[in-house]
Amino acid sequence: KQDDTINSVSMFLEINKSKSKLKLGVTLLCNDKFTCDASVGANFEIKW
């Protein structure tokens, strides 16, 4: 029986200014062998 626990941590940051919006997202995937994969996403919008 293989027992690999995978921990997933997600953090999202949203910054709203008057004409622009910035969204940052970080997802961290870790298993019990202390190896982690991180994925970072950014989304930036400007309204005119």
HELIX and SHEET records of a PDB file:
SHEET    1   A 3 ASN A   7  ASN A  16  0                                        
SHEET    2   A 3 SER A  20  CYS A  30 -1                                        
SHEET    3   A 3 CYS A  36  ILE A  46 -1                                        
END                                                                             
